[in-house]
Amino acid sequence: MKVLLTGANGYIGRRLKQKLLNEKIALRILVRNPKSIGLDVHVRTEVFRGDTFDVQSLEYALEGVDVAYYLVHSLQHENYRELDKISAQNFLDAAIKQGVKRIVYLGGLGVKAHASKHLLSRIETGEILSSRPDQIQTVWIRAGVIIGSGSASFEIIRHLVEKLPVMITPKWVNTLAQPIGVDDVISYLNEAKDLACDKNLVVDIGSEKMTYREMMLGCADALGLKRFIIPVPVLSIKFSSHWLNIFTPVPYNIAKSLIEGLSSEVIIQNDHAKQYFPHIHPCPFKNAVQKAIKEMEQNQILSRWSDAEGGTDLWEHHQNDPSAAILTDRQRIEIHGASKEAVYRTFCSIGGKEGWLAHHWLWEIRGWFDKIIGGAGLKRGRRHHHRLRVGESVDFWRVEDLVENERLLLRAQMKVPGKAWLEFRIKNNELIQTAYFYPRGLWGRVYWYMMIPAHYFVFRSMIAMILKKAQNEQTKFPYQNQSS
């Protein structure tokens, strides 16, 4: 069997990819940036460059494929509903043209008549992919709240529970849902490729019915915390979205889409999961939470909601090359008393719980300001304490490029009037740290010059602290492989 996986760098896609690698199949992956796929995966799969908006690359990737997984969406864009329709139609047409036998799609639970804009988009995507049953079969798996280390739903619940002993919440906390552990979702998706069925099928999956209030209190119990929830009917969607934006890692636009969907029940509408997958028994909510917490404590998070999130991967476009930036701040320091490997390991460990080494309080202020205006902020943290891979987030940065023992390039995802990068490069016996900025209009230039005093203290101190920490820790930790 030849299988194509799209969305392989997303939260679900990355986990499904690991599962499929252990199957006796010929796996093919479609990604915008092949560098985001580790070398170990490259040698075990076929990696194709492209996306669902590039019909030519899509048809090329689907040639000879038996089963194609559709795990993409455009939530990061304001017009994501229309983009999702175009993407799904392109995928369906290309799959039919290339003779694909089955599409497997992961959508969301919900009833169309009462669905929010976000849920409606997921339903419409499924309808498009299922619209040609005479020419291709579609297995449409629908899940509600997915619980797992790094999932958006779990991150929201966990952050609220950890930070707020008393929560005054909107009335949506009493809405019913059927959460499901991420491992169970992966099991359904994996087995859908082998399903003995020749017709279109909608499979609703989930564990026990419970309210969002019960989920939050259940998470608090798993964390050993006592929490109180007071629902009130007057909190607006906009206010609730800003609340989530401030107290959780999720940015405002995603928070708003999620909040809008919380007023609708997301419960199972059919028994096809038991009928067609009788050997899969979804674990209870409490068990899924405990497993997620354990993975976090053991630093074993395989994927996160912010990994390679929707939108265009800017590293592929020449106009976003940092070398084109017209404003730079470059610091150099000679490497002595530490190996190149130790220095590389050190600058690959910045962000998250480790912080930004120098004047971290200034980074905190910038992170809070970014959150207030709807940006990513520092709360996204990072997946692993010291390992990185291309495409994943580090606070309000994203990893653009990674060359072992040589280079780390980060692209800014905070709100800035332009485009910004931060590069760490080891060349000869020197560490070179460069901040690049391509301003947008007059305000972009004003912003850069206003930040020069902060940059002077932050960047000068940061490069010195990187070397100092590398010197202190060189013999403390063995070399860690950075590949995914």
C-alpha positions as CSV (number, residue, x, y, z in Angstrom):
1,M,0.0,0.0,0.0
2,K,1.2,3.5,-0.9
3,V,0.1,6.2,1.5
4,L,0.3,10.0,1.3
5,L,0.3,12.1,4.5
6,T,-0.4,15.8,4.4
7,G,-0.1,18.0,7.4
8,A,2.8,15.9,8.6
9,N,4.3,18.7,10.7
10,G,1.1,19.5,12.5
11,Y,0.0,18.3,15.9
12,I,-1.8,15.2,14.7
13,G,0.2,14.7,11.5
14,R,3.5,14.5,13.3
15,R,2.2,11.8,15.6
16,L,0.5,9.9,12.8
17,K,3.7,10.0,10.8
18,Q,5.5,8.2,13.6
19,K,2.8,5.6,13.7
20,L,2.8,5.1,9.9
21,L,6.6,4.7,9.9
22,N,6.1,1.5,11.8
23,E,3.6,0.1,9.4
24,K,4.3,-2.1,6.4
25,I,3.5,0.6,3.8
26,A,5.2,2.9,1.4
27,L,4.9,6.3,3.1
28,R,5.0,9.5,1.1
29,I,4.9,13.0,2.8
30,L,3.8,16.3,1.3
31,V,5.3,19.3,3.0
32,R,6.1,22.9,2.1
33,N,9.6,22.7,3.5
34,P,11.5,19.4,3.2
35,K,14.0,20.6,5.7
36,S,11.3,20.4,8.4
37,I,11.5,16.6,8.0
38,G,14.4,14.9,9.9
39,L,17.0,13.0,7.9
40,D,16.0,9.8,9.6
41,V,12.5,10.2,8.1
42,H,13.9,11.2,4.7
43,V,15.7,7.9,4.3
44,R,12.5,5.9,5.2
45,T,9.9,7.8,3.2
46,E,9.4,9.8,0.0
47,V,9.3,13.5,0.8
48,F,7.6,15.8,-1.7
49,R,7.7,19.6,-1.7
50,G,4.3,21.4,-2.2
51,D,0.9,22.1,-0.7
52,T,-2.8,21.8,-1.4
53,F,-2.9,25.2,-3.2
54,D,-0.2,24.1,-5.7
55,V,-2.2,21.8,-7.9
56,Q,0.8,20.6,-9.9
57,S,2.8,19.6,-6.8
58,L,-0.3,18.0,-5.3
59,E,-1.0,15.8,-8.4
60,Y,2.7,14.8,-8.5
61,A,2.6,13.7,-4.8
62,L,-0.7,11.8,-5.3
63,E,0.5,9.8,-8.3
64,G,0.3,6.0,-7.5
65,V,-1.1,6.6,-4.0
66,D,-3.8,4.2,-2.6
67,V,-4.7,6.1,0.6
68,A,-4.3,9.9,1.2
69,Y,-4.6,11.5,4.6
70,Y,-6.0,15.1,4.6
71,L,-4.9,16.8,7.8
72,V,-4.5,20.5,6.7
73,H,-6.4,23.7,7.5
74,S,-6.0,27.4,7.2
75,L,-7.1,28.6,10.6
76,Q,-4.3,31.2,10.8
77,H,-5.9,33.3,8.0
78,E,-8.9,35.6,8.4
79,N,-10.6,34.1,5.4
80,Y,-9.8,30.5,6.4
81,R,-13.2,29.2,5.6
82,E,-12.9,30.0,1.9
83,L,-9.3,28.8,1.8
84,D,-10.3,25.5,3.4
85,K,-12.9,25.0,0.6
86,I,-10.4,25.7,-2.1
87,S,-7.8,23.4,-0.5
88,A,-10.3,20.5,-0.1
89,Q,-11.6,20.8,-3.6
90,N,-8.0,20.9,-5.0
91,F,-7.2,17.8,-3.0
92,L,-10.3,15.9,-4.1
93,D,-9.9,16.7,-7.8
94,A,-6.2,15.7,-7.7
95,A,-6.9,12.5,-5.8
96,I,-9.6,11.5,-8.3
97,K,-7.4,12.3,-11.3
98,Q,-4.5,10.2,-9.9
99,G,-6.8,7.2,-9.1
100,V,-6.5,7.4,-5.3
101,K,-8.8,4.8,-3.7
102,R,-9.5,6.4,-0.3
103,I,-9.2,9.8,1.5
104,V,-9.0,9.8,5.3
105,Y,-10.0,13.1,6.8
106,L,-10.0,14.2,10.5
107,G,-12.7,16.8,11.1
108,G,-14.6,18.0,14.2
109,L,-17.8,16.9,15.9
110,G,-20.8,19.1,15.7
111,V,-24.2,19.6,14.0
112,K,-24.1,21.9,11.0
113,A,-27.2,23.9,12.0
114,H,-25.6,25.0,15.3
115,A,-22.0,25.1,14.4
116,S,-19.6,28.0,14.9
117,K,-17.7,29.4,11.9
118,H,-14.7,27.3,12.8
119,L,-16.7,24.0,13.2
120,L,-18.7,24.9,10.1
121,S,-15.5,25.1,8.1
122,R,-14.4,21.7,9.3
123,I,-17.8,20.2,8.3
124,E,-17.8,21.9,4.9
125,T,-14.3,20.5,4.3
126,G,-15.6,17.0,5.0
127,E,-18.6,17.5,2.8
128,I,-16.4,18.5,-0.1
129,L,-14.0,15.6,0.3
130,S,-17.1,13.2,0.5
131,S,-18.9,14.7,-2.5
132,R,-17.7,12.2,-5.2
133,P,-18.5,8.8,-3.7
134,D,-18.9,7.3,-7.2
135,Q,-15.2,8.1,-7.9
136,I,-13.4,8.0,-4.5
137,Q,-14.2,6.8,-1.0
138,T,-13.8,9.1,2.0
139,V,-13.5,8.0,5.6
140,W,-14.4,11.1,7.6
141,I,-13.3,10.8,11.2
142,R,-14.8,13.4,13.6
143,A,-13.3,14.2,17.0
144,G,-14.1,16.9,19.6
145,V,-11.8,18.0,22.3
146,I,-8.4,16.2,21.8
147,I,-6.5,15.7,25.1
148,G,-2.8,15.2,24.9
149,S,0.5,16.8,25.7
150,G,0.9,19.8,23.5
151,S,-2.7,19.9,22.2
152,A,-4.4,23.3,22.1
153,S,-7.4,22.1,24.1
154,F,-5.2,20.6,26.9
155,E,-2.9,23.6,27.0
156,I,-5.9,26.0,27.5
157,I,-7.4,23.9,30.2
158,R,-4.1,23.3,32.0
159,H,-3.0,26.9,31.9
160,L,-6.3,28.2,33.2
161,V,-6.4,25.6,36.0
162,E,-2.8,26.2,37.1
163,K,-3.0,30.0,37.2
164,L,-6.5,30.7,38.4
165,P,-7.7,29.3,41.8
166,V,-11.1,30.8,41.2
167,M,-12.4,31.1,37.6
168,I,-15.3,33.3,36.6
169,T,-16.4,31.7,33.3
170,P,-19.0,32.1,30.6
171,K,-22.0,29.8,30.6
172,W,-20.4,27.7,27.9
173,V,-18.6,25.7,30.7
174,N,-21.8,23.7,31.0
175,T,-21.8,22.7,27.3
176,L,-21.5,19.0,26.7
177,A,-18.6,17.5,24.8
178,Q,-16.9,14.1,24.4
179,P,-13.2,14.5,24.7
180,I,-10.8,11.9,23.4
181,G,-7.1,11.1,24.0
182,V,-4.7,11.9,21.2
183,D,-3.4,8.3,21.1
184,D,-6.9,7.1,20.4
185,V,-7.3,9.6,17.6
186,I,-4.1,8.3,16.1
187,S,-5.3,4.7,16.4
188,Y,-8.5,5.5,14.5
189,L,-6.7,7.4,11.8
190,N,-4.1,4.6,11.4
191,E,-6.6,1.8,11.1
192,A,-8.8,3.8,8.8
193,K,-6.4,3.1,5.9
194,D,-7.0,-0.7,6.3
195,L,-10.8,-0.5,6.9
196,A,-12.8,-3.2,5.1
197,C,-15.4,-0.9,3.7
198,D,-16.1,0.4,0.2
199,K,-18.5,3.3,0.8
200,N,-18.2,6.7,2.3
201,L,-18.2,6.6,6.0
202,V,-18.5,9.2,8.8
203,V,-17.0,8.0,12.1
204,D,-17.7,10.0,15.3
205,I,-15.1,9.3,18.1
206,G,-14.9,10.2,21.7
207,S,-14.9,9.0,25.3
208,E,-17.5,9.8,28.0
209,K,-19.8,12.8,27.8
210,M,-18.9,15.6,30.1
211,T,-19.1,19.4,30.4
212,Y,-16.1,21.7,30.0
213,R,-16.5,22.5,33.7
214,E,-16.0,18.8,34.5
215,M,-13.0,18.7,32.3
216,M,-11.4,21.7,34.0
217,L,-12.1,20.3,37.5
218,G,-10.9,16.9,36.3
219,C,-7.6,18.4,35.1
220,A,-7.2,20.3,38.4
221,D,-7.7,17.0,40.3
222,A,-5.0,15.3,38.2
223,L,-2.6,18.2,38.9
224,G,-3.5,17.9,42.6
225,L,-5.1,21.4,42.7
226,K,-8.4,22.6,44.2
227,R,-10.2,25.0,41.9
228,F,-13.6,26.8,41.9
229,I,-15.6,27.7,38.8
230,I,-18.3,30.3,38.8
231,P,-20.3,30.5,35.5
232,V,-21.9,33.9,34.7
233,P,-24.1,34.7,31.6
234,V,-22.6,38.1,30.8
235,L,-19.1,37.4,29.5
236,S,-18.9,38.0,25.7
237,I,-16.9,36.0,23.2
238,K,-14.6,38.9,22.6
239,F,-13.8,39.3,26.3
240,S,-13.4,35.5,26.8
241,S,-11.0,35.4,23.8
242,H,-8.8,38.1,25.3
243,W,-8.9,36.3,28.6
244,L,-7.6,33.1,27.0
245,N,-5.1,35.1,25.0
246,I,-3.6,36.6,28.2
247,F,-3.6,33.5,30.5
248,T,-2.9,30.7,27.9
249,P,-0.3,30.3,25.1
250,V,-3.1,30.5,22.4
251,P,-3.1,33.7,20.4
252,Y,-6.3,35.8,20.2
253,N,-7.4,34.7,16.7
254,I,-7.3,31.0,17.6
255,A,-8.8,31.7,21.0
256,K,-11.7,33.5,19.4
257,S,-12.4,30.6,17.0
258,L,-12.3,28.1,19.8
259,I,-14.5,30.1,22.1
260,E,-17.1,30.5,19.4
261,G,-17.3,26.8,19.1
262,L,-17.7,26.1,22.8
263,S,-21.3,27.2,22.8
264,S,-22.2,24.2,20.6
265,E,-22.4,20.6,21.8
266,V,-19.7,18.4,20.3
267,I,-21.0,14.9,20.9
268,I,-21.1,11.7,19.0
269,Q,-23.9,11.4,16.4
270,N,-23.4,7.8,15.3
271,D,-22.1,4.4,16.5
272,H,-19.7,3.8,13.6
273,A,-16.7,3.8,15.8
274,K,-17.9,0.7,17.7
275,Q,-19.3,-0.9,14.6
276,Y,-16.2,-0.5,12.4
277,F,-13.4,-0.2,15.0
278,P,-14.7,-2.5,17.8
279,H,-11.2,-3.3,19.2
280,I,-10.4,0.4,19.9
281,H,-11.6,1.4,23.4
282,P,-11.1,5.1,24.0
283,C,-9.4,5.7,27.4
284,P,-11.3,7.8,30.0
285,F,-10.7,11.6,30.2
286,K,-8.8,11.3,33.5
287,N,-6.4,8.7,32.0
288,A,-5.7,10.9,29.0
289,V,-5.0,13.9,31.2
290,Q,-2.6,11.9,33.4
291,K,-0.7,10.6,30.4
292,A,-0.4,14.1,29.0
293,I,1.0,15.4,32.3
294,K,3.4,12.5,32.6
295,E,4.8,13.2,29.1
296,M,5.2,16.9,30.0
297,E,7.1,16.0,33.2
298,Q,9.3,13.6,31.4
299,N,10.0,16.1,28.5
300,Q,8.5,13.6,26.0
301,I,6.2,15.9,24.0
302,L,6.2,14.6,20.5
303,S,4.2,17.5,18.9
304,R,2.6,20.7,19.9
305,W,-0.4,22.7,18.6
306,S,1.9,25.5,17.4
307,D,4.2,23.3,15.3
308,A,4.2,24.5,11.7
309,E,0.9,26.2,12.2
310,G,-1.2,27.2,9.2
311,G,-0.1,29.9,6.7
312,T,2.8,30.2,4.3
313,D,6.2,28.9,5.4
314,L,8.1,32.1,4.9
315,W,11.6,30.4,4.8
316,E,10.8,29.3,1.2
317,H,10.5,32.8,-0.2
318,H,13.4,34.9,-1.4
319,Q,11.9,38.2,-0.3
320,N,12.0,36.9,3.3
321,D,15.7,36.0,3.2
322,P,17.4,37.6,6.2
323,S,20.3,38.7,4.1
324,A,17.8,41.2,2.4
325,A,17.2,42.9,5.7
326,I,18.3,46.5,5.7
327,L,18.7,46.9,9.5
328,T,20.9,44.6,11.6
329,D,22.4,44.3,15.0
330,R,25.5,42.0,14.9
331,Q,27.5,40.8,17.9
332,R,30.7,38.7,17.7
333,I,32.6,36.8,20.4
334,E,35.6,34.5,20.2
335,I,34.9,31.0,21.4
336,H,37.3,29.9,24.1
337,G,37.0,27.5,27.0
338,A,34.1,25.7,25.3
339,S,33.7,23.4,22.3
340,K,31.6,24.4,19.2
341,E,29.2,21.6,20.2
342,A,28.7,23.1,23.7
343,V,28.0,26.5,22.2
344,Y,25.6,25.2,19.7
345,R,23.8,23.2,22.4
346,T,23.6,26.3,24.5
347,F,22.0,28.6,22.0
348,C,19.6,25.8,20.9
349,S,18.4,25.8,24.6
350,I,17.2,29.4,24.8
351,G,13.6,30.3,25.4
352,G,10.9,28.4,27.3
353,K,11.7,27.6,30.9
354,E,15.4,28.4,30.3
355,G,14.6,32.0,29.4
356,W,16.6,34.3,27.2
357,L,19.7,34.4,29.5
358,A,20.2,38.1,29.6
359,H,17.8,40.8,30.8
360,H,14.9,38.3,30.7
361,W,12.6,40.8,32.3
362,L,12.8,42.9,29.1
363,W,11.8,39.8,27.1
364,E,8.9,39.3,29.6
365,I,7.7,42.8,29.0
366,R,7.9,42.4,25.3
367,G,6.0,39.1,25.6
368,W,3.2,40.6,27.6
369,F,2.9,43.5,25.3
370,D,2.7,41.1,22.3
371,K,0.0,39.1,24.1
372,I,-2.1,42.2,24.8
373,I,-2.1,43.2,21.1
374,G,-3.0,39.6,20.0
375,G,0.5,38.2,19.3
376,A,2.0,34.9,20.2
377,G,3.8,36.1,23.4
378,L,6.3,34.1,25.4
379,K,3.8,31.6,26.8
380,R,4.0,29.2,23.9
381,G,7.4,28.0,25.3
382,R,9.0,25.2,23.5
383,R,8.5,21.5,23.0
384,H,11.8,20.2,24.4
385,H,14.3,21.8,26.8
386,H,17.2,21.7,24.4
387,R,16.3,19.9,21.2
388,L,15.0,21.8,18.2
389,R,13.6,21.0,14.8
390,V,12.8,23.2,11.8
391,G,9.3,24.6,11.9
392,E,8.6,24.4,15.6
393,S,8.0,27.4,17.9
394,V,10.2,28.8,20.6
395,D,8.2,31.4,22.5
396,F,7.3,34.0,19.9
397,W,9.9,32.8,17.4
398,R,9.8,29.9,14.9
399,V,12.8,27.8,13.8
400,E,13.6,28.6,10.2
401,D,16.9,26.8,9.8
402,L,19.0,24.5,11.8
403,V,22.5,23.3,10.9
404,E,24.1,21.0,13.5
405,N,27.0,22.7,15.3
406,E,26.8,25.6,13.0
407,R,23.6,27.6,12.8
408,L,20.2,28.4,14.3
409,L,17.9,30.9,12.5
410,L,14.7,32.1,14.2
411,R,11.9,34.1,12.6
412,A,9.9,36.5,14.7
413,Q,6.2,35.7,15.2
414,M,5.6,38.6,17.6
415,K,3.7,41.6,16.3
416,V,6.2,43.8,14.6
417,P,5.9,46.4,11.8
418,G,8.0,44.4,9.5
419,K,9.9,41.1,9.3
420,A,12.5,40.0,11.9
421,W,15.0,37.2,12.4
422,L,17.5,36.2,15.0
423,E,20.5,34.2,13.9
424,F,23.2,32.3,15.8
425,R,26.1,31.1,13.7
426,I,29.4,29.4,14.6
427,K,32.1,30.3,12.0
428,N,35.7,29.3,12.4
429,N,36.3,30.0,16.1
430,E,33.7,32.7,16.5
431,L,30.1,32.9,17.6
432,I,28.2,35.5,15.5
433,Q,24.8,36.6,16.7
434,T,22.7,38.8,14.3
435,A,19.3,40.4,14.6
436,Y,17.8,41.2,11.1
437,F,14.9,43.5,10.5
438,Y,13.1,44.4,7.3
439,P,10.9,47.4,8.2
440,R,7.4,48.0,6.9
441,G,7.1,51.7,6.1
442,L,8.1,54.6,8.3
443,W,6.7,53.1,11.5
444,G,8.9,50.0,10.9
445,R,12.0,52.2,11.0
446,V,10.8,54.2,14.0
447,Y,10.2,50.9,15.8
448,W,13.7,49.7,15.1
449,Y,15.4,52.9,16.3
450,M,13.2,53.0,19.4
451,M,14.4,49.5,20.3
452,I,18.1,50.3,19.9
453,P,18.7,51.0,23.6
454,A,17.0,47.7,24.6
455,H,18.9,45.8,21.8
456,Y,22.2,47.3,23.1
457,F,21.8,45.7,26.5
458,V,20.0,42.6,25.5
459,F,22.0,41.4,22.5
460,R,25.4,42.3,23.9
461,S,24.7,40.5,27.2
462,M,23.0,37.5,25.5
463,I,26.0,36.5,23.4
464,A,28.3,36.8,26.4
465,M,25.9,34.7,28.5
466,I,25.7,32.0,25.8
467,L,29.5,31.6,25.8
468,K,29.6,31.7,29.6
469,K,26.9,29.0,30.0
470,A,28.6,26.8,27.3
471,Q,31.9,27.1,29.3
472,N,30.1,26.1,32.5
473,E,28.0,23.3,31.1
474,Q,30.3,21.7,28.5
475,T,31.0,18.7,30.6
476,K,27.7,18.6,32.4
477,F,25.6,17.1,29.6
478,P,26.4,14.7,26.8
479,Y,25.9,15.8,23.2
480,Q,22.2,15.6,22.2
481,N,21.2,14.9,18.6
482,Q,19.1,17.8,17.2
483,S,17.4,15.9,14.4
484,S,13.7,15.1,14.6
